Amino acid sequence: MKPLNVSDLSRRRFLQSAGGGVLALLAAGYGRLRAQGVPGRSSRVYLGRFDPAVTTAETAVRDALLASTDLSWLHAGDSVFIKVASNSNLGPPAVTSPAVLTGVIKTLQEAGAGTVYVGDMSGALFVRHLATETIGSTRDNMRENGLLAAAEDAGAVIHCFEEVPFEQAYIPGIPAGEHHWGTDLTVAAILDEVDHIINLPRLGKHVLAGASLGLKNAVGWISDYSRMALHRDGDLFQQRIAEINAIPQIAEKQRLTLTLVDRALTTYGPDSGYALALDQPLVIASEDVVSHDQVALLTLLWGRQQTPLDALKSDPYPDESDGLNWWFVRVTWGSDAAAAYQPLSTFTDITGVDVPTHINYAYDILYGGRPDQIIVTPGGLPWPDNLAITLTSEPALGIRVGEPVA
């Protein structure tokens, strides 16, 4: 199967900045979001910057990890699953940067971890795991995109979900509280077996979800059938992404979300778009996946401010997203799924506190609302002035800059 090439489609494309504009019409059935902060609750996110000529990625990642968690949750011999984004065989930023793995794996090993797994199941354009057959290979994709060698060289065990026999590969996923999945959600069985999860997404736009960050990385856990249901019922797309993160095996085991941004995918996504290279990479890390994503989303907006105008003009989100999702459902899962298709909810503003994105839904589902404040702790080199401005320019987001890490 080949990745989607929108040049084959005849739709007009418009400039859509991730941070500007007014809210699109909401699909019917969305609940009321709690935009106000939860009294007394704050969240912390580390945001470091480093010069690769002076500091290795391994050191920068280790510093970010230890600044974000004290590892008190890790006991000798515990197993840890490192969930990467290996959506395709393409290199970063279409996938997690392989450079992040050495620092994370070695730090866990030195802290006493037992088996450290690294894995994923690639997107449905590249891998299908069905009862009757398996099409494609995440392991092969990881070999091509650099994640396989990086993980194995650091001493991790590779675990690709489609390599497990179908009958044993998946278990029911049941989000806490009310949810919109019914019985359609099944997730990788290894979630029941490991002690802890480390989430290593990439920083990228996404033609359907708006952005592909930590919460969106959870889609990699779910079965092919669940991926079909996610895309087919486009009106529930944002809510269901948030709800995947609310199943106990993820919500109760995920200890850290960390993104190494040596390159950012600032248009289109998940598999193609403008790759913005950073001479001085960033590392975003937090024990709170939702606040990680809030800061990462604004960092992505900062990256879009440095993206050439012609590349921004070719970004199909949000105007073409619904048509592309219908196309994806029809080509991947057939005419029956396409006949039951519900329009995809998209927004011209994906950063506002009252926009029904998966980030805002996740705050409600996981924490009962947004924190009063998100404290962003700088580390390493000083940030660019326009990055700090982008992070703190909207008071309703509650973001403030804390004291730098000593």
C-alpha positions as CSV (number, residue, x, y, z in Angstrom):
1,M,0.0,0.0,0.0
2,K,1.2,3.5,-0.8
3,P,0.9,6.5,1.5
4,L,-1.7,9.1,0.6
5,N,-0.6,11.5,-2.1
6,V,-2.9,14.5,-2.1
7,S,-1.5,15.7,-5.4
8,D,-3.7,13.1,-6.9
9,L,-6.8,14.9,-5.6
10,S,-8.2,18.0,-7.2
11,R,-9.3,19.9,-4.1
12,R,-8.3,23.5,-3.5
13,R,-5.9,24.1,-0.5
14,F,-5.8,27.1,1.8
15,L,-3.5,28.5,4.4
16,Q,-4.7,27.4,7.8
17,S,-2.6,28.4,10.7
18,A,-2.9,26.1,13.8
19,G,-3.5,29.0,16.0
20,G,-5.8,31.5,14.2
21,G,-9.4,31.8,13.1
22,V,-12.8,31.2,14.6
23,L,-14.3,27.9,15.6
24,A,-15.9,25.8,12.9
25,L,-19.4,24.6,13.2
26,L,-19.5,21.9,15.8
27,A,-20.8,18.4,15.0
28,A,-24.0,17.4,16.8
29,G,-23.5,15.4,20.0
30,Y,-20.5,17.2,21.5
31,G,-20.7,17.8,25.2
32,R,-20.0,21.1,27.0
33,L,-16.3,21.5,27.7
34,R,-15.1,22.7,31.1
35,A,-12.9,25.6,30.0
36,Q,-12.3,26.9,33.5
37,G,-9.3,25.6,35.5
38,V,-9.7,23.1,38.2
39,P,-9.1,25.1,41.5
40,G,-5.8,24.3,43.1
41,R,-4.5,22.1,40.3
42,S,-1.3,22.9,38.4
43,S,0.7,21.0,35.9
44,R,4.4,21.1,35.0
45,V,6.1,20.7,31.6
46,Y,9.8,20.8,31.0
47,L,10.9,22.5,27.8
48,G,14.7,22.3,27.1
49,R,16.8,23.5,24.3
50,F,20.3,22.4,23.4
51,D,23.1,22.7,20.9
52,P,24.1,19.4,19.4
53,A,27.7,20.6,18.9
54,V,28.0,20.9,22.7
55,T,25.3,18.6,24.2
56,T,24.4,15.2,22.8
57,A,20.8,14.2,22.3
58,E,21.3,11.4,24.8
59,T,22.3,13.9,27.5
60,A,19.6,16.4,26.7
61,V,16.9,13.6,26.8
62,R,18.3,12.2,30.1
63,D,18.2,15.7,31.6
64,A,14.6,16.3,30.4
65,L,13.5,12.9,31.8
66,L,15.1,13.4,35.2
67,A,13.8,16.9,35.4
68,S,10.2,15.6,34.8
69,T,10.1,12.5,37.0
70,D,12.0,11.2,40.0
71,L,11.5,7.6,38.8
72,S,10.1,6.6,42.2
73,W,7.5,4.6,40.3
74,L,10.2,2.3,38.8
75,H,11.2,-0.7,40.9
76,A,14.0,-3.1,40.2
77,G,13.0,-5.5,37.4
78,D,9.9,-3.6,36.3
79,S,9.1,-3.8,32.6
80,V,8.7,-0.6,30.6
81,F,7.0,-0.2,27.2
82,I,8.3,2.7,25.2
83,K,5.6,3.6,22.7
84,V,7.1,5.3,19.7
85,A,5.2,6.7,16.7
86,S,6.3,4.5,13.8
87,N,3.4,5.3,11.5
88,S,5.4,4.6,8.4
89,N,8.8,3.7,6.9
90,L,9.6,7.4,6.5
91,G,12.1,9.2,8.6
92,P,11.5,11.8,11.3
93,P,9.6,14.0,11.8
94,A,7.0,11.6,10.1
95,V,8.0,9.3,13.0
96,T,9.5,9.6,16.4
97,S,13.1,10.8,16.2
98,P,15.4,7.7,16.7
99,A,17.8,10.0,18.6
100,V,15.5,10.1,21.6
101,L,15.8,6.4,22.3
102,T,19.3,6.1,23.7
103,G,18.8,8.6,26.5
104,V,15.5,7.1,27.6
105,I,16.4,3.4,27.4
106,K,19.8,3.8,29.1
107,T,18.3,6.0,31.9
108,L,15.7,3.4,32.6
109,Q,18.2,0.6,32.6
110,E,20.5,2.4,35.0
111,A,17.5,3.0,37.3
112,G,16.9,-0.8,37.5
113,A,14.3,-1.5,34.8
114,G,13.9,-5.1,33.7
115,T,12.8,-5.6,30.1
116,V,12.5,-2.4,28.1
117,Y,10.2,-2.8,25.1
118,V,10.0,-0.4,22.1
119,G,7.1,-0.8,19.7
120,D,4.0,0.2,17.8
121,M,1.8,-0.9,14.9
122,S,2.2,1.3,11.9
123,G,-0.8,3.1,10.3
124,A,-3.3,1.3,8.2
125,L,-1.8,2.6,4.9
126,F,1.3,0.6,5.8
127,V,0.2,-2.3,8.1
128,R,-3.1,-4.3,8.5
129,H,-3.4,-7.0,11.1
130,L,-6.5,-9.0,10.3
131,A,-7.9,-12.4,11.5
132,T,-7.2,-13.8,8.0
133,E,-3.9,-12.1,7.1
134,T,-1.3,-9.6,8.1
135,I,-0.3,-7.0,5.5
136,G,3.0,-5.1,5.9
137,S,5.4,-5.0,8.8
138,T,6.0,-2.4,11.5
139,R,9.4,-4.0,12.1
140,D,10.4,-3.4,8.5
141,N,9.1,0.2,8.7
142,M,11.2,0.7,11.9
143,R,14.2,-0.7,10.1
144,E,13.8,1.8,7.3
145,N,13.0,4.8,9.5
146,G,15.9,4.3,11.9
147,L,13.9,3.3,15.1
148,L,14.8,-0.4,15.0
149,A,18.6,0.1,15.1
150,A,18.4,2.8,17.7
151,A,16.3,0.7,20.0
152,E,18.3,-2.5,19.6
153,D,21.6,-0.7,19.9
154,A,20.4,0.7,23.3
155,G,19.4,-2.8,24.5
156,A,15.6,-2.7,24.0
157,V,13.3,-5.5,22.9
158,I,11.3,-4.8,19.8
159,H,7.5,-5.6,20.1
160,C,5.3,-4.9,17.1
161,F,1.6,-5.6,17.8
162,E,0.8,-7.3,14.5
163,E,3.6,-9.9,15.1
164,V,1.4,-11.4,17.9
165,P,-1.0,-14.1,16.5
166,F,-4.3,-12.3,16.0
167,E,-6.3,-14.4,18.5
168,Q,-3.9,-13.3,21.3
169,A,-3.0,-9.8,20.0
170,Y,-5.8,-7.7,21.4
171,I,-7.9,-7.2,24.6
172,P,-11.0,-5.1,25.2
173,G,-10.3,-1.4,25.9
174,I,-12.7,0.1,28.3
175,P,-12.3,3.9,29.0
176,A,-13.1,5.0,32.5
177,G,-16.5,6.7,32.8
178,E,-18.9,7.4,30.0
179,H,-17.4,7.0,26.5
180,H,-18.3,6.8,22.8
181,W,-16.6,3.5,21.9
182,G,-19.2,1.0,22.9
183,T,-17.5,-2.4,22.3
184,D,-15.5,-1.2,19.3
185,L,-12.3,-0.5,21.1
186,T,-9.6,-3.3,21.4
187,V,-6.0,-2.6,22.2
188,A,-2.7,-4.4,22.2
189,A,-2.6,-7.2,24.8
190,I,0.8,-6.3,26.0
191,L,-0.8,-3.4,27.8
192,D,-2.0,-5.9,30.4
193,E,1.5,-7.3,30.8
194,V,3.9,-4.4,31.2
195,D,4.3,-2.4,34.4
196,H,4.9,1.1,32.9
197,I,4.6,3.1,29.7
198,I,6.8,5.9,28.4
199,N,5.2,7.8,25.5
200,L,7.6,9.1,22.8
201,P,5.6,10.9,20.2
202,R,6.8,13.3,17.4
203,L,5.9,16.9,16.9
204,G,3.7,17.2,13.8
205,K,0.6,18.4,12.1
206,H,-2.0,15.9,11.2
207,V,-4.4,16.3,8.3
208,L,-7.3,14.7,10.2
209,A,-6.6,15.4,13.9
210,G,-5.0,18.8,13.5
211,A,-1.9,17.7,15.3
212,S,-0.1,14.4,16.1
213,L,1.3,14.6,19.6
214,G,1.2,12.5,22.8
215,L,-2.5,11.8,23.0
216,K,-2.7,10.9,19.3
217,N,0.1,8.5,19.7
218,A,-2.2,6.3,21.6
219,V,-4.0,5.4,18.4
220,G,-1.1,3.1,17.7
221,W,-2.2,0.8,20.5
222,I,-5.6,0.0,18.9
223,S,-6.6,-2.8,16.5
224,D,-7.3,-2.5,12.8
225,Y,-11.1,-2.8,13.5
226,S,-10.9,0.0,16.1
227,R,-9.0,2.2,13.7
228,M,-11.8,1.7,11.1
229,A,-14.4,2.7,13.7
230,L,-12.3,5.7,14.7
231,H,-12.1,7.0,11.2
232,R,-15.6,5.9,10.0
233,D,-17.3,7.8,12.8
234,G,-15.7,11.1,12.1
235,D,-18.1,13.1,14.3
236,L,-16.6,11.3,17.3
237,F,-13.0,11.3,16.2
238,Q,-11.7,13.9,18.7
239,Q,-13.5,12.4,21.7
240,R,-12.5,8.9,20.9
241,I,-8.8,9.8,20.7
242,A,-9.0,11.3,24.2
243,E,-10.9,8.3,25.4
244,I,-8.3,5.8,24.3
245,N,-6.0,7.5,26.8
246,A,-8.6,6.9,29.5
247,I,-8.4,3.1,29.5
248,P,-6.9,2.0,32.8
249,Q,-4.0,0.2,31.2
250,I,-2.8,3.5,29.7
251,A,-4.0,6.1,32.2
252,E,-2.7,4.2,35.2
253,K,0.6,3.0,33.7
254,Q,1.8,5.9,31.6
255,R,4.6,7.7,33.5
256,L,6.0,10.2,31.1
257,T,5.5,11.8,27.7
258,L,8.6,13.1,26.1
259,T,9.2,14.6,22.6
260,L,12.6,15.3,21.1
261,V,12.1,18.0,18.5
262,D,15.1,17.9,16.2
263,R,12.7,18.3,13.3
264,A,9.0,19.2,13.3
265,L,6.4,18.4,10.7
266,T,4.7,21.8,10.4
267,T,2.2,21.1,7.6
268,Y,0.0,18.2,6.5
269,G,1.0,15.1,8.4
270,P,1.2,12.4,9.5
271,D,3.4,11.0,6.7
272,S,4.3,14.0,4.6
273,G,4.6,17.8,4.9
274,Y,7.2,20.5,5.6
275,A,10.0,19.3,7.8
276,L,11.3,22.2,9.9
277,A,14.9,21.3,11.0
278,L,16.0,22.9,14.3
279,D,19.7,23.8,14.6
280,Q,19.1,23.8,18.4
281,P,16.6,21.1,19.1
282,L,13.9,21.2,21.8
283,V,12.8,18.5,24.3
284,I,9.3,18.6,25.8
285,A,8.6,16.4,28.8
286,S,5.9,15.9,31.4
287,E,4.2,13.3,33.6
288,D,0.9,14.9,32.4
289,V,0.3,13.9,28.8
290,V,-2.4,16.5,28.2
291,S,-0.3,19.4,29.4
292,H,2.6,18.0,27.4
293,D,0.4,18.2,24.4
294,Q,-0.9,21.7,25.2
295,V,2.7,23.0,25.3
296,A,3.7,20.9,22.3
297,L,0.8,22.3,20.2
298,L,1.9,25.8,20.9
299,T,5.5,24.8,20.0
300,L,4.1,23.5,16.8
301,L,2.4,26.8,16.2
302,W,5.8,28.5,16.8
303,G,7.3,26.1,14.2
304,R,4.6,27.1,11.7
305,Q,5.6,30.7,12.1
306,Q,9.0,29.7,10.7
307,T,7.5,27.7,7.8
308,P,7.5,29.1,4.3
309,L,4.2,30.6,3.2
310,D,4.0,28.4,0.1
311,A,4.2,25.3,2.3
312,L,1.5,26.7,4.7
313,K,-0.7,27.3,1.7
314,S,-0.5,23.7,0.6
315,D,-1.7,22.4,4.0
316,P,-5.1,20.8,3.5
317,Y,-6.3,21.0,7.1
318,P,-9.1,21.8,7.8
319,D,-10.8,22.4,4.4
320,E,-9.9,19.1,2.8
321,S,-9.8,16.9,5.9
322,D,-13.2,15.4,5.8
323,G,-12.9,14.4,2.1
324,L,-9.5,12.9,2.8
325,N,-10.8,10.9,5.7
326,W,-13.7,9.6,3.7
327,W,-11.2,8.6,1.0
328,F,-9.1,6.9,3.6
329,V,-12.0,4.9,5.0
330,R,-13.2,3.9,1.5
331,V,-9.8,2.8,0.2
332,T,-8.7,1.0,3.4
333,W,-11.9,-0.6,4.8
334,G,-14.2,-0.7,1.8
335,S,-17.6,0.5,0.6
336,D,-19.5,-0.8,3.6
337,A,-17.5,1.3,6.0
338,A,-17.7,4.3,3.7
339,A,-21.5,3.9,3.5
340,A,-21.7,4.3,7.3
341,Y,-19.3,7.3,7.3
342,Q,-20.0,10.3,9.5
343,P,-18.4,13.7,8.7
344,L,-15.1,14.5,10.4
345,S,-15.1,17.4,12.9
346,T,-12.4,19.9,12.1
347,F,-11.6,23.4,13.4
348,T,-9.9,26.5,12.2
349,D,-8.7,27.1,15.7
350,I,-7.2,24.1,17.5
351,T,-5.6,26.0,20.4
352,G,-8.5,27.5,22.2
353,V,-9.7,26.3,25.6
354,D,-13.3,25.8,24.5
355,V,-12.6,24.1,21.1
356,P,-13.7,20.4,21.3
357,T,-10.3,19.0,20.4
358,H,-8.9,15.8,21.8
359,I,-6.6,17.9,24.1
360,N,-9.5,19.7,25.7
361,Y,-11.6,16.5,25.9
362,A,-8.7,14.7,27.6
363,Y,-8.4,17.4,30.2
364,D,-12.1,16.8,31.1
365,I,-11.9,13.0,30.9
366,L,-8.7,12.5,32.7
367,Y,-8.7,15.4,35.2
368,G,-12.2,16.9,35.3
369,G,-11.1,20.1,33.6
370,R,-8.0,22.2,32.8
371,P,-5.4,23.0,35.5
372,D,-5.4,26.5,37.0
373,Q,-2.0,26.9,35.5
374,I,0.6,25.0,33.4
375,I,4.1,25.9,34.6
376,V,6.7,25.5,31.9
377,T,10.2,25.0,33.2
378,P,13.0,26.0,30.9
379,G,16.2,23.9,30.6
380,G,19.4,24.2,28.7
381,L,19.9,27.1,26.3
382,P,17.6,30.2,26.5
383,W,14.5,29.9,24.3
384,P,14.0,32.1,21.3
385,D,11.9,35.2,22.3
386,N,9.1,34.3,19.9
387,L,8.7,30.9,21.5
388,A,8.1,32.3,24.9
389,I,5.7,34.8,23.5
390,T,3.8,32.0,21.7
391,L,3.5,29.9,24.8
392,T,2.2,32.7,27.0
393,S,0.2,35.0,24.7
394,E,-3.2,33.5,25.5
395,P,-4.1,34.0,29.2
396,A,-7.0,31.5,29.1
397,L,-4.5,28.7,28.6
398,G,-3.0,29.4,32.0
399,I,0.6,28.9,30.9
400,R,3.4,30.7,32.8
401,V,7.2,30.3,32.6
402,G,8.8,28.9,35.8
403,E,12.4,29.1,37.1
404,P,14.9,27.5,34.8
405,V,16.4,24.1,35.8
406,A,19.7,24.8,37.6
